[in-house]
Amino acid sequence: MKGDEPMSTVDDYLRALEHRAREPLGPPGFTPDWRDQPLRHKVYPGIGALPFPHADPHPESHTDRDTGPRTESRTGPHADPDADPNAAAPGAARAPAADFGAAVFGPPPPPGAALPPHGLAAMLYHSHGLLDRRLRVTPNAAAEGMARYDAAVWSRGTASGGGLYPCEVYWTPGPGGPMLPGVYHYSAPRAAFHRLLAGDVTDRVRAALPDADAGADAAGFLLVTVKFWKNTYKYADFGYHVVTMDVGCLLETWRLWLRAHGAESAPSLWFDEEALNRLLGLATREESVMAVLPLGSGDAAGTPLGGRPPNGAARPAGPRPPAPAVAAAEHERSRTVTRFDTVERVHEATLAGARVPPGPEAYAAAAARTAGPAGDGGGSVALPPVQRDRLGAALPGLLRTRRSAFGTFAAAPPVPAAALGTVLACAARARGAAEAAPDGAAGPGLVRLAVLAQHVSDVAPGVYDYADRADLASSADRAGRTDHALHPAAPARGVQDLYTLDNYDLDRAAAVIAVVARPRAAAAALGPRGYRLVNAEAGMAAQNCYLAAAALGLGCGAALAFDPLGLADRFGLGPDESPLLLLMVGNERRDRADVASGLR
């Protein structure tokens, strides 16, 4: 890559990504050292795990070397394995049912709607905690060693590129909440917290946000970081493209969880990143805060998690002494940690202008192209209504059953058009979520969906642009005969030859969905950090697609190993558009070998 300025650095990286199947990303000759890979979760030696009060998210999984006696209280991580992870503390009100369909398509929660105090523990567990151990015989090469405990696959509710889970979660509650103020790290295998720093730091987090209103009512914050080595040990320079989508997957799970429980909170992707890294004791080029989610305290005064305090409620007044930074050191399993200059320079470029979010005009200039009918609209397919009655499953259950299909797709029987339309509608609801306002109102949308229909009832094989209600309202197709439609974009041509791995048979998938954006236009309009927003929104769409497929009993998979230039041609994309991610959906083979061992 050439150029030292932030914009040229990101632009060079985007061009290299587009050509990656023809000119491999660096560094030249790199091969992963599988015997020296890092842990998929951070471990802080010598710091005990603290259970969240009033919650029993799951029994101890014993996956981070703790073999001590089970002596903690029944509300801790060693509690009753049959306890309900959503159950409230004795005498507390039970949380409402977490309905996936309502979370995706329901009306916004009312102002001040509360997520119960125990709801944070359940949300973190089902989104980021280890749920079960899985073993499925697939064409994926990694399956060969999964039977060994040291190579076991531990599933989580949120998708992650390559199953590497580079995101880490920190919580900074303020005074008056269910835990003492401080900085806590969420332990994914233990479903508990490590307290890394004591003392209220909420004002420091609030000061790092560009808009005081975004966190003015928050009594605590969730900070999402990415530890780059957890991904780049495998993907090298390509890793930054992957991890920025992972952030979106996690944020979308939280957005759905909050909405399913009647709460709302929009993440902030614009903030003083280095200030928060200093607070957490992180080296910005090695691990960095990528998103901030304001939360209420859920305390006795009535402040809801994910909501706002009642009128007249106030935080303690008066100046507070500056809090020190986290000094605890994590355990690094890898003997050799390689740093990748391209990843570090691209990340450093995205720090430019991070405290000044763009205005509506910039977002409009970065928005994805509106999907409208070509010519006279002939050949457009009006999709059946969304199958809301099939999306009523509880969100925790869907997060448990979410998985990647890999090479298990079956071309027959075809998938009904209503099912494909439902999956597309769910994925499209993530549009605009990455640039949502503090009240949850979505932005214009930085991504759109294009679909290669292959084995779908009542839909002729071909490439289509998916148009939701907003697209139809802004296009020439105002007949009002449908809430969503498929507009022909290109003739049917398979894309298996454009896929560079052998763990998926794309020709057997009922549909191949491309998440499409204008990444260079977004970076030009929003600044280098706009690239991260585009990828976050792509990850949000992917998570919704996975969960919708799980609700409908369909297989789903995501892929990044493809030729973007060739795919752009096959899908008839515009000159400034690029496919960021492929999502495959369809029926799965019935003769697959599958084992899942739950951790509770």
Phi, psi and omega in degrees: 000150181241162175090137181253346180287147183306315183295317181291327178297313180292320180297318177297320180294319179297320178292322177295323177297319180296329183261010191298331180284343182251329175229094187305142174294155181279189354284152182301137176078006182288134171224138180295144172263093186295336181281350183234031182284154181283168172293154177271007175210151180279145178234131177250099182299140175082358179250116184290157179273135179248124176288153175284130180301147175065025182215147172230079186294326176183162176285162182301134181265346179055046179247002176234048167075004180274112178241022181290171181293153179275089185241357183285167183294165183290351175264005182263191185290348178258021189284183183309119182294344179265002182289151180279121181294344178261002183290140179278168175297158179306130180086351180269158180288142179282144180291150176293160180299137181272088185271119183298313181300319179294324179295324183278314190248353184288168178292159178300146177297152178292153178304136178081003179299140191256139163262122184302156182307319181290346184294332179296316179298317179295320180296314181293321180296310185286339180266321191233347181279167177279123186261317178197171176258134185235147175215115178229133177282113181220171174292354180294127185299330182296343182293340184299323184257005186294338181290338177280140183298323182288351177241018184295151176258120178254118186278153174229165182287337182257139179288155178208138181301121181072006182065029187266335176050068179282348182285143171236154185237129176239147181235133180236080179285150175263190182289154176087001182265190184284347177227159181298145177302148179160197175242123182239140172257134179274122179272111183298315181286333183263348184051048182211179184245145167255120177277116183262339183205135177260143180119150183285120179242011185298326179293328179290321176293316181299321181292337180280345180280145183288332183240115182301330181294334183296330181232014185298323183265000184279137175256008178184166183218144167262128178250126178257122176248164170237124171267107192298323184298332179296341177249317188289343176301334179257315189259353176052230185297334179289344188301324183296326178296324184283312188293330180289336171282324178303321178301316179296321178302314182292317180297324180291322176300316178295319179300316179295318182298313180299314181294323179295336178255019173076024180236172183208137172199130181264134178288153174255127176251003177242117182190171177282092187296317184291329176296318179289326176296321177297320178300318182274359180071035184255146170273118190305326182281351181251321177210138187212148176288128183247343180201151178231128178244111177290141177226150169285174186271339184064028186272183184293341179285351175104007179287121183275148170292127181078012180230203181234150179291155179297158180305133178095344179290143182220153175279159178305134183273170175102155180292152178237142179292148179297138182272147177287173180266160175298132180245353182296140180256137178276163173271124177255117182286325182295133177286327179235123177251118181265134177256138185250116186300320181298313179300316183292321180290321177295317179296317179298325179296326182285353176281343182294128178068021186292340183268355183241092180294147181286166179269179182302325181295321179294318178296322178297322179289335181269349188297153176293156179296140176288132181277106179238163181291145177275140176061232182272007179082006179297139181091353178295144182248116174283116183281148176298161178302152177301137182278071182301328182293343179262004181249018184273007180294150177293138182301319178303319179294320178294321178296327177289324185271349179300133178200165178268135185285329187051228188269035185253013180290147176235130183290335181237145356285161178294156178275134178300147178300326180296323179291315177299316179299324179293317177298314180297319180297319179295315180297320182292339180293347177280349181299128179088352184290331181289337179244031182293151175285164180306332179276004178094355180295128186286154175276192185287341179098122182259351180231161172220174184242132170241145191229129167263104178276128183238315182225069184233126179299136175066015174230117180295141178306137180161175177262133182229150167268129179276131179240121175269188185300320180296319178297315181296323181292333183260002180252182180287346182272091183245023185293339179072018183278349182205157175273342178203158187206166173247126178253127181303137180233327182197157178291162181287119171220131181299161181237009181301323181292346178265357179266132190262000176244179182238020182266000175225140168255092186295334181292338180271347178291143178298322180210145174246116184258126175258126172273114191247143177212177174245073191297322180290323176295322179295317179294324179292322183278321187258352187093172183307328181292341178301330176300320179294323179294319178301312181292324177299318180293325175297319177296323177298316178297321180297317180297318177297321179297315178302313184290322177296318178298319178298320180295327182268359181075026179256156172279153180212143176212157179236146183215143176239352184272075181216169179270103184299323181292316178295321181291321178300323178291315181296327183268001178064038183284160178289166185296335180256010181261154179214140174281124181271326191203144173252135176237124180254136176227150178166178175288155180248158176298144180275344184264021182285148176268128191212130176227132175224125180242106182293149180269002174213000000 
